[in-house]
């Protein structure tokens, strides 16, 4: 009995020693003059300092926070090990929509997510420091933010994704708090909406994956975005499956997104 217990302890400790590490760091924003916390997951293989890793930035939804996704989907640590990638979970505020607000100078989340956080990550971790090793995705509000940021900064991010993204600002159902960030101007809402941003495909090609549950209240917007991308001949992967705007759907969806990004990394880093 003692021998069996000893074997169990050894196996348990071995698993812990060979598991991904989860750090919480504070990253200062020069553009917003304050610090925000951020979760960084490194694969176990990061103990080898000679290896550089690709990075996936994952943006939370409205009402979320920096550790929201890793708490709700703890198996993401295993995905970091499985694919040998670093996962970064920034704080995007409760309802920032990841915009550099045209009406509020204190909200510069696009600058923070697209420049300031990656600069910190590249300086403090063994990362692949080019767009072939850098991608961004998110859910709901974060899905919109990820697509917007990637299309605006395609020279920096090589691929992007959205899970149940709020991709059409002009047709969002219910209260969204977008007005607080963009103001009343319909032109601002139109210009900042992914549904219109995709009309300006960047000179640097992007690998794009979009998915949404057919029972999601944002499904129509996502399907319309897919149709528009087809019309514009913008290459992308589109998935729709049964599911609502909830964590059980995202726990499944993120696995497909990380698989997609892993395939992108393998192609780009050959």
GIBELLIN-V732893 format. One record per residue. N is the residue number from 1. RES is the residue in one letter. SS is DSSP state (@ for helix, = for strand, . for the rest). Layout:
N:RES:SS
N:RES:SS
//
This chain:
1:X:.
2:X:@
3:X:@
4:X:@
5:X:@
6:X:@
7:X:@
8:X:@
9:X:@
10:X:@
11:X:@
12:X:@
13:X:@
14:X:@
15:X:@
16:X:@
17:X:@
18:X:.
19:X:.
20:X:.
21:X:=
22:X:=
23:X:=
24:X:=
25:X:=
26:X:=
27:X:=
28:X:=
29:X:=
30:X:.
31:X:.
32:X:.
33:X:.
34:X:=
35:X:=
36:X:=
37:X:=
38:X:=
39:X:=
40:X:=
41:X:=
42:X:=
43:X:.
44:X:@
45:X:@
46:X:@
47:X:@
48:X:.
49:X:.
50:X:.
51:X:.
52:X:.
53:X:=
54:X:=
55:X:=
56:X:=
57:X:=
58:X:=
59:X:=
60:X:.
61:X:.
62:X:.
63:X:.
64:X:.
65:X:.
66:X:.
67:X:.
68:X:@
69:X:@
70:X:@
71:X:@
72:X:@
73:X:.
74:X:.
75:X:.
76:X:@
77:X:@
78:X:@
79:X:@
80:X:@
81:X:@
82:X:@
83:X:@
84:X:.
85:X:=
86:X:=
87:X:=
88:X:=
89:X:=
90:X:.
91:X:.
92:X:.
93:X:.
94:X:.
95:X:.
96:X:.
97:X:.
98:X:.
99:X:.
100:X:=
101:X:.
102:X:.
103:X:.
104:X:.
105:X:.
106:X:.
107:X:.
108:X:=
109:X:@
110:X:@
111:X:@
112:X:@
113:X:@
114:X:@
115:X:@
116:X:@
117:X:@
118:X:@
119:X:@
120:X:@
121:X:@
122:X:@
123:X:@
124:X:@
125:X:.
126:X:.
127:X:=
128:X:.
129:X:.
130:X:.
131:X:@
132:X:@
133:X:@
134:X:=
135:X:=
136:X:=
137:X:=
138:X:=
139:X:=
140:X:.
141:X:@
142:X:@
143:X:@
144:X:@
145:X:@
146:X:@
147:X:@
148:X:@
149:X:@
150:X:@
151:X:@
152:X:@
153:X:.
154:X:.
155:X:.
156:X:.
157:X:.
158:X:.
159:X:=
160:X:=
161:X:=
162:X:=
163:X:=
164:X:.
165:X:.
166:X:.
167:X:.
168:X:.
169:X:@
170:X:@
171:X:@
172:X:.
173:X:.
174:X:.
175:X:.
176:X:.
177:X:.
178:X:@
179:X:@
180:X:@
181:X:@
182:X:@
183:X:.
184:X:.
185:X:.
186:X:@
187:X:@
188:X:@
189:X:@
190:X:@
191:X:@
192:X:@
193:X:.
194:X:@
195:X:@
196:X:@
197:X:@
198:X:.
199:X:.
200:X:.
201:X:.
202:X:.
203:X:.
204:X:.
205:X:.
206:X:.
207:X:=
208:X:=
209:X:=
210:X:=
211:X:=
212:X:=
213:X:=
214:X:.
215:X:.
216:X:.
217:X:.
218:X:.
219:X:@
220:X:@
221:X:@
222:X:@
223:X:@
224:X:@
225:X:@
226:X:@
227:X:@
228:X:@
229:X:@
230:X:@
231:X:@
232:X:.
233:X:.
234:X:.
235:X:.
236:X:.
237:X:=
238:X:=
239:X:=
240:X:=
241:X:=
242:X:.
243:X:.
244:X:.
245:X:.
246:X:.
247:X:@
248:X:@
249:X:@
250:X:@
251:X:@
252:X:@
253:X:@
254:X:@
255:X:@
256:X:@
257:X:@
258:X:@
259:X:@
260:X:@
261:X:@
262:X:@
263:X:@
264:X:@
265:X:@
266:X:@
267:X:@
268:X:@
269:X:.
270:X:.
//
